[in-house]
Amino acid sequence: MGINVKKIINTDFISTVKNRFYYYTTIPNENGCMEWTGARDRKGYGMLMVNHKHVLSHRLSYQLFKGEIPKGMCICHTCDNTKCVAPDHLWCGTQKENILDRLNKGRSARQSGEKNAASTLTDSQAIEIKKLLNTTNMTQVDIAKKFNVEKKVVWRIKNNISWKHLEG
């Protein structure tokens, strides 16, 4: 869901939430995207704890800078960047409008590799991991440490579950 900004009377609380929001937000890049650097869910959307609840960062941005989100509405990205929290890149729409927007932009298929917003590796890093797995005696744990990822990421590459679209 989210927080109901109108129900919050204490402006100090709003200021604190904004400060925490900005702490995990980059300055706008060349596309104008302000990217979330904090925790993300498995789909790549940013998350922040507010009032003991996980709030999606793009929805929080919309609420903080544009207003309330009507019940059942989606917050969509004009930039198609799940990490983006720039208020100017966000719009409120129905689930149907969100799906149509995605289809019209050719984003209906699940993105793989570094195009997946939830990815922690680049394509070149995944290729290097595949090479290390095939040409060295490095353990999966050692490779995971080298790339600062969990062992299961390396295991999934080794077992051709993820990054299978790349040669290695």
PyRosetta script that sets phi, psi and omega in degrees:
from pyrosetta import init, pose_from_sequence

init()
pose = pose_from_sequence("MGINVKKIINTDFISTVKNRFYYYTTIPNENGCMEWTGARDRKGYGMLMVNHKHVLSHRLSYQLFKGEIPKGMCICHTCDNTKCVAPDHLWCGTQKENILDRLNKGRSARQSGEKNAASTLTDSQAIEIKKLLNTTNMTQVDIAKKFNVEKKVVWRIKNNISWKHLEG")
pose.set_psi(1, -106.2)
pose.set_omega(1, -178.4)
pose.set_phi(2, 164.1)
pose.set_psi(2, -172.3)
pose.set_omega(2, 177.0)
pose.set_phi(3, -101.2)
pose.set_psi(3, 151.0)
pose.set_omega(3, 176.8)
pose.set_phi(4, -95.3)
pose.set_psi(4, 98.1)
pose.set_omega(4, -174.4)
pose.set_phi(5, -61.8)
pose.set_psi(5, -36.3)
pose.set_omega(5, -178.5)
pose.set_phi(6, -65.6)
pose.set_psi(6, -28.7)
pose.set_omega(6, -178.9)
pose.set_phi(7, -79.9)
pose.set_psi(7, -11.5)
pose.set_omega(7, -179.9)
pose.set_phi(8, -86.9)
pose.set_psi(8, 115.7)
pose.set_omega(8, -178.5)
pose.set_phi(9, -89.9)
pose.set_psi(9, -35.1)
pose.set_omega(9, -175.2)
pose.set_phi(10, -72.8)
pose.set_psi(10, 106.4)
pose.set_omega(10, -178.7)
pose.set_phi(11, -67.6)
pose.set_psi(11, -23.6)
pose.set_omega(11, 176.1)
pose.set_phi(12, -64.1)
pose.set_psi(12, -37.6)
pose.set_omega(12, 178.8)
pose.set_phi(13, -64.2)
pose.set_psi(13, -45.3)
pose.set_omega(13, 178.5)
pose.set_phi(14, -60.4)
pose.set_psi(14, -42.9)
pose.set_omega(14, 178.7)
pose.set_phi(15, -61.0)
pose.set_psi(15, -41.2)
pose.set_omega(15, 179.1)
pose.set_phi(16, -65.0)
pose.set_psi(16, -42.8)
pose.set_omega(16, 178.7)
pose.set_phi(17, -63.8)
pose.set_psi(17, -42.1)
pose.set_omega(17, 178.2)
pose.set_phi(18, -62.9)
pose.set_psi(18, -41.7)
pose.set_omega(18, 178.7)
pose.set_phi(19, -61.8)
pose.set_psi(19, -43.5)
pose.set_omega(19, 177.7)
pose.set_phi(20, -65.6)
pose.set_psi(20, -39.5)
pose.set_omega(20, 177.5)
pose.set_phi(21, -59.4)
pose.set_psi(21, -50.5)
pose.set_omega(21, -179.0)
pose.set_phi(22, -64.7)
pose.set_psi(22, -30.9)
pose.set_omega(22, 179.8)
pose.set_phi(23, -58.0)
pose.set_psi(23, -35.6)
pose.set_omega(23, -177.4)
pose.set_phi(24, -100.6)
pose.set_psi(24, 18.0)
pose.set_omega(24, -176.1)
pose.set_phi(25, -121.4)
pose.set_psi(25, 134.5)
pose.set_omega(25, 178.1)
pose.set_phi(26, -82.1)
pose.set_psi(26, 164.4)
pose.set_omega(26, 170.7)
pose.set_phi(27, -69.9)
pose.set_psi(27, 156.8)
pose.set_omega(27, -177.4)
pose.set_phi(28, -58.3)
pose.set_psi(28, 136.5)
pose.set_omega(28, 176.6)
pose.set_phi(29, -86.6)
pose.set_psi(29, -169.9)
pose.set_omega(29, -176.5)
pose.set_phi(30, -61.5)
pose.set_psi(30, -21.9)
pose.set_omega(30, 177.6)
pose.set_phi(31, -93.3)
pose.set_psi(31, -1.4)
pose.set_omega(31, -177.7)
pose.set_phi(32, 86.4)
pose.set_psi(32, 1.7)
pose.set_omega(32, 179.9)
pose.set_phi(33, -75.1)
pose.set_psi(33, 132.5)
pose.set_omega(33, 169.5)
pose.set_phi(34, -101.6)
pose.set_psi(34, 109.9)
pose.set_omega(34, -172.1)
pose.set_phi(35, -93.4)
pose.set_psi(35, 142.7)
pose.set_omega(35, 178.4)
pose.set_phi(36, -77.8)
pose.set_psi(36, 128.0)
pose.set_omega(36, -179.3)
pose.set_phi(37, -108.1)
pose.set_psi(37, -3.3)
pose.set_omega(37, -179.9)
pose.set_phi(38, -84.0)
pose.set_psi(38, -160.9)
pose.set_omega(38, -178.8)
pose.set_phi(39, -59.1)
pose.set_psi(39, 145.8)
pose.set_omega(39, 177.5)
pose.set_phi(40, -130.6)
pose.set_psi(40, 153.8)
pose.set_omega(40, 175.8)
pose.set_phi(41, -84.1)
pose.set_psi(41, -179.6)
pose.set_omega(41, -174.9)
pose.set_phi(42, -66.7)
pose.set_psi(42, -15.9)
pose.set_omega(42, 177.5)
pose.set_phi(43, -92.3)
pose.set_psi(43, -4.2)
pose.set_omega(43, 178.1)
pose.set_phi(44, 97.5)
pose.set_psi(44, 1.4)
pose.set_omega(44, 179.1)
pose.set_phi(45, -83.3)
pose.set_psi(45, 138.3)
pose.set_omega(45, 179.5)
pose.set_phi(46, -68.4)
pose.set_psi(46, 154.1)
pose.set_omega(46, 179.3)
pose.set_phi(47, -137.7)
pose.set_psi(47, 147.7)
pose.set_omega(47, 176.0)
pose.set_phi(48, -143.7)
pose.set_psi(48, 142.4)
pose.set_omega(48, 176.0)
pose.set_phi(49, -82.6)
pose.set_psi(49, 124.3)
pose.set_omega(49, 176.0)
pose.set_phi(50, -135.5)
pose.set_psi(50, 125.7)
pose.set_omega(50, -177.4)
pose.set_phi(51, 52.9)
pose.set_psi(51, 41.9)
pose.set_omega(51, 177.3)
pose.set_phi(52, 65.5)
pose.set_psi(52, 22.3)
pose.set_omega(52, 177.5)
pose.set_phi(53, -129.7)
pose.set_psi(53, 144.4)
pose.set_omega(53, 173.3)
pose.set_phi(54, -74.7)
pose.set_psi(54, 128.2)
pose.set_omega(54, 178.3)
pose.set_phi(55, -120.4)
pose.set_psi(55, 133.7)
pose.set_omega(55, 176.6)
pose.set_phi(56, -69.5)
pose.set_psi(56, 133.2)
pose.set_omega(56, -171.5)
pose.set_phi(57, -63.3)
pose.set_psi(57, -35.8)
pose.set_omega(57, 179.7)
pose.set_phi(58, -70.5)
pose.set_psi(58, -33.6)
pose.set_omega(58, 176.4)
pose.set_phi(59, -70.3)
pose.set_psi(59, -39.0)
pose.set_omega(59, 177.1)
pose.set_phi(60, -63.1)
pose.set_psi(60, -43.4)
pose.set_omega(60, 178.3)
pose.set_phi(61, -57.9)
pose.set_psi(61, -46.7)
pose.set_omega(61, 179.6)
pose.set_phi(62, -59.0)
pose.set_psi(62, -45.9)
pose.set_omega(62, -178.7)
pose.set_phi(63, -65.6)
pose.set_psi(63, -40.9)
pose.set_omega(63, -178.4)
pose.set_phi(64, -69.0)
pose.set_psi(64, -35.0)
pose.set_omega(64, -171.2)
pose.set_phi(65, -112.5)
pose.set_psi(65, -16.5)
pose.set_omega(65, -178.5)
pose.set_phi(66, -121.6)
pose.set_psi(66, -27.8)
pose.set_omega(66, 179.0)
pose.set_phi(67, 128.3)
pose.set_psi(67, -171.3)
pose.set_omega(67, -176.4)
pose.set_phi(68, -64.5)
pose.set_psi(68, 152.0)
pose.set_omega(68, 175.6)
pose.set_phi(69, -102.7)
pose.set_psi(69, 118.1)
pose.set_omega(69, 178.5)
pose.set_phi(70, -59.9)
pose.set_psi(70, 147.2)
pose.set_omega(70, -177.8)
pose.set_phi(71, -54.7)
pose.set_psi(71, 133.0)
pose.set_omega(71, 176.9)
pose.set_phi(72, 82.6)
pose.set_psi(72, 1.2)
pose.set_omega(72, -177.8)
pose.set_phi(73, -93.1)
pose.set_psi(73, 152.4)
pose.set_omega(73, 177.6)
pose.set_phi(74, -99.0)
pose.set_psi(74, 153.4)
pose.set_omega(74, 169.4)
pose.set_phi(75, -107.7)
pose.set_psi(75, 118.5)
pose.set_omega(75, -172.5)
pose.set_phi(76, -108.4)
pose.set_psi(76, 159.3)
pose.set_omega(76, -179.1)
pose.set_phi(77, -108.3)
pose.set_psi(77, 127.2)
pose.set_omega(77, 172.5)
pose.set_phi(78, -70.9)
pose.set_psi(78, -26.4)
pose.set_omega(78, -175.8)
pose.set_phi(79, -90.6)
pose.set_psi(79, -9.2)
pose.set_omega(79, -179.0)
pose.set_phi(80, 59.9)
pose.set_psi(80, 27.6)
pose.set_omega(80, 179.6)
pose.set_phi(81, -110.3)
pose.set_psi(81, 106.3)
pose.set_omega(81, -176.0)
pose.set_phi(82, -61.9)
pose.set_psi(82, -22.3)
pose.set_omega(82, 179.1)
pose.set_phi(83, -82.7)
pose.set_psi(83, -12.1)
pose.set_omega(83, -174.7)
pose.set_phi(84, -76.0)
pose.set_psi(84, 134.5)
pose.set_omega(84, 176.2)
pose.set_phi(85, -124.7)
pose.set_psi(85, 14.5)
pose.set_omega(85, 179.5)
pose.set_phi(86, -64.9)
pose.set_psi(86, 121.6)
pose.set_omega(86, -177.0)
pose.set_phi(87, -55.8)
pose.set_psi(87, -35.5)
pose.set_omega(87, -179.7)
pose.set_phi(88, -69.1)
pose.set_psi(88, -14.2)
pose.set_omega(88, -179.7)
pose.set_phi(89, -97.5)
pose.set_psi(89, 2.1)
pose.set_omega(89, -175.0)
pose.set_phi(90, -111.4)
pose.set_psi(90, 140.3)
pose.set_omega(90, 175.7)
pose.set_phi(91, -140.3)
pose.set_psi(91, 154.9)
pose.set_omega(91, -176.9)
pose.set_phi(92, -98.5)
pose.set_psi(92, 128.0)
pose.set_omega(92, -179.9)
pose.set_phi(93, -151.6)
pose.set_psi(93, 171.0)
pose.set_omega(93, 177.4)
pose.set_phi(94, -77.7)
pose.set_psi(94, 168.1)
pose.set_omega(94, 176.2)
pose.set_phi(95, -60.7)
pose.set_psi(95, -40.4)
pose.set_omega(95, 179.5)
pose.set_phi(96, -62.6)
pose.set_psi(96, -44.4)
pose.set_omega(96, 178.2)
pose.set_phi(97, -62.6)
pose.set_psi(97, -38.7)
pose.set_omega(97, 179.1)
pose.set_phi(98, -64.3)
pose.set_psi(98, -43.9)
pose.set_omega(98, 179.5)
pose.set_phi(99, -65.5)
pose.set_psi(99, -43.7)
pose.set_omega(99, 178.7)
pose.set_phi(100, -63.1)
pose.set_psi(100, -40.1)
pose.set_omega(100, 177.2)
pose.set_phi(101, -60.7)
pose.set_psi(101, -44.8)
pose.set_omega(101, 179.0)
pose.set_phi(102, -62.4)
pose.set_psi(102, -45.4)
pose.set_omega(102, 179.9)
pose.set_phi(103, -64.6)
pose.set_psi(103, -43.4)
pose.set_omega(103, -179.6)
pose.set_phi(104, -64.0)
pose.set_psi(104, -25.4)
pose.set_omega(104, 179.8)
pose.set_phi(105, -96.8)
pose.set_psi(105, 4.6)
pose.set_omega(105, 177.4)
pose.set_phi(106, 71.1)
pose.set_psi(106, 30.5)
pose.set_omega(106, -179.4)
pose.set_phi(107, -108.6)
pose.set_psi(107, 25.8)
pose.set_omega(107, -174.5)
pose.set_phi(108, -74.8)
pose.set_psi(108, -27.2)
pose.set_omega(108, 179.4)
pose.set_phi(109, -84.5)
pose.set_psi(109, 147.9)
pose.set_omega(109, 178.1)
pose.set_phi(110, -66.1)
pose.set_psi(110, 131.8)
pose.set_omega(110, -179.8)
pose.set_phi(111, -76.3)
pose.set_psi(111, 143.2)
pose.set_omega(111, 178.4)
pose.set_phi(112, -118.0)
pose.set_psi(112, 164.6)
pose.set_omega(112, 177.6)
pose.set_phi(113, 64.5)
pose.set_psi(113, -147.0)
pose.set_omega(113, -176.2)
pose.set_phi(114, -68.8)
pose.set_psi(114, -13.4)
pose.set_omega(114, 176.3)
pose.set_phi(115, -74.4)
pose.set_psi(115, -17.1)
pose.set_omega(115, 176.5)
pose.set_phi(116, -77.0)
pose.set_psi(116, 122.6)
pose.set_omega(116, -175.5)
pose.set_phi(117, -62.3)
pose.set_psi(117, -23.1)
pose.set_omega(117, -179.0)
pose.set_phi(118, -84.9)
pose.set_psi(118, -3.6)
pose.set_omega(118, -176.5)
pose.set_phi(119, -67.6)
pose.set_psi(119, 140.5)
pose.set_omega(119, 176.5)
pose.set_phi(120, -103.4)
pose.set_psi(120, -4.5)
pose.set_omega(120, -178.7)
pose.set_phi(121, -121.8)
pose.set_psi(121, 158.2)
pose.set_omega(121, 170.0)
pose.set_phi(122, -93.1)
pose.set_psi(122, 165.6)
pose.set_omega(122, 177.3)
pose.set_phi(123, -57.7)
pose.set_psi(123, -43.2)
pose.set_omega(123, -177.8)
pose.set_phi(124, -65.4)
pose.set_psi(124, -34.9)
pose.set_omega(124, 176.9)
pose.set_phi(125, -67.1)
pose.set_psi(125, -40.8)
pose.set_omega(125, 178.8)
pose.set_phi(126, -63.6)
pose.set_psi(126, -39.9)
pose.set_omega(126, 177.3)
pose.set_phi(127, -63.1)
pose.set_psi(127, -42.3)
pose.set_omega(127, 178.8)
pose.set_phi(128, -63.9)
pose.set_psi(128, -39.3)
pose.set_omega(128, 177.2)
pose.set_phi(129, -62.5)
pose.set_psi(129, -44.1)
pose.set_omega(129, 178.1)
pose.set_phi(130, -59.1)
pose.set_psi(130, -42.0)
pose.set_omega(130, 178.8)
pose.set_phi(131, -64.7)
pose.set_psi(131, -43.2)
pose.set_omega(131, 178.6)
pose.set_phi(132, -62.4)
pose.set_psi(132, -39.3)
pose.set_omega(132, 178.8)
pose.set_phi(133, -64.3)
pose.set_psi(133, -35.8)
pose.set_omega(133, -174.9)
pose.set_phi(134, -90.3)
pose.set_psi(134, -21.4)
pose.set_omega(134, -171.6)
pose.set_phi(135, -120.8)
pose.set_psi(135, -3.5)
pose.set_omega(135, -179.2)
pose.set_phi(136, -129.1)
pose.set_psi(136, 173.5)
pose.set_omega(136, 175.6)
pose.set_phi(137, -99.0)
pose.set_psi(137, 15.3)
pose.set_omega(137, 179.3)
pose.set_phi(138, -64.2)
pose.set_psi(138, 139.9)
pose.set_omega(138, 177.3)
pose.set_phi(139, -78.5)
pose.set_psi(139, 162.9)
pose.set_omega(139, 177.0)
pose.set_phi(140, -61.6)
pose.set_psi(140, -35.2)
pose.set_omega(140, 178.5)
pose.set_phi(141, -63.8)
pose.set_psi(141, -44.5)
pose.set_omega(141, 179.8)
pose.set_phi(142, -63.6)
pose.set_psi(142, -41.5)
pose.set_omega(142, 179.5)
pose.set_phi(143, -66.1)
pose.set_psi(143, -41.6)
pose.set_omega(143, 178.2)
pose.set_phi(144, -60.1)
pose.set_psi(144, -42.6)
pose.set_omega(144, 178.6)
pose.set_phi(145, -64.3)
pose.set_psi(145, -40.9)
pose.set_omega(145, -179.2)
pose.set_phi(146, -59.6)
pose.set_psi(146, -36.5)
pose.set_omega(146, -176.7)
pose.set_phi(147, -102.9)
pose.set_psi(147, 6.0)
pose.set_omega(147, 177.3)
pose.set_phi(148, 55.4)
pose.set_psi(148, 47.0)
pose.set_omega(148, 176.2)
pose.set_phi(149, -129.0)
pose.set_psi(149, 168.3)
pose.set_omega(149, 176.9)
pose.set_phi(150, -74.3)
pose.set_psi(150, 154.2)
pose.set_omega(150, -179.5)
pose.set_phi(151, -57.4)
pose.set_psi(151, -35.1)
pose.set_omega(151, -177.2)
pose.set_phi(152, -64.1)
pose.set_psi(152, -26.0)
pose.set_omega(152, 176.4)
pose.set_phi(153, -65.1)
pose.set_psi(153, -45.4)
pose.set_omega(153, 178.8)
pose.set_phi(154, -67.0)
pose.set_psi(154, -42.0)
pose.set_omega(154, 178.9)
pose.set_phi(155, -59.3)
pose.set_psi(155, -42.0)
pose.set_omega(155, -179.9)
pose.set_phi(156, -66.5)
pose.set_psi(156, -34.3)
pose.set_omega(156, 176.0)
pose.set_phi(157, -68.7)
pose.set_psi(157, -46.8)
pose.set_omega(157, -178.9)
pose.set_phi(158, -59.0)
pose.set_psi(158, -39.3)
pose.set_omega(158, -176.6)
pose.set_phi(159, -92.3)
pose.set_psi(159, 14.2)
pose.set_omega(159, 174.3)
pose.set_phi(160, 57.1)
pose.set_psi(160, 35.0)
pose.set_omega(160, 176.0)
pose.set_phi(161, -90.6)
pose.set_psi(161, -39.3)
pose.set_omega(161, 175.5)
pose.set_phi(162, -125.0)
pose.set_psi(162, 157.2)
pose.set_omega(162, -179.0)
pose.set_phi(163, 62.4)
pose.set_psi(163, 24.7)
pose.set_omega(163, -178.2)
pose.set_phi(164, -73.3)
pose.set_psi(164, -12.4)
pose.set_omega(164, 178.4)
pose.set_phi(165, -77.5)
pose.set_psi(165, -7.5)
pose.set_omega(165, -178.5)
pose.set_phi(166, -103.1)
pose.set_psi(166, 145.1)
pose.set_omega(166, 172.5)
pose.set_phi(167, -81.4)
pose.set_psi(167, 145.7)
pose.set_omega(167, -178.0)
pose.set_phi(168, -140.7)
pose.dump_pdb("model.pdb")
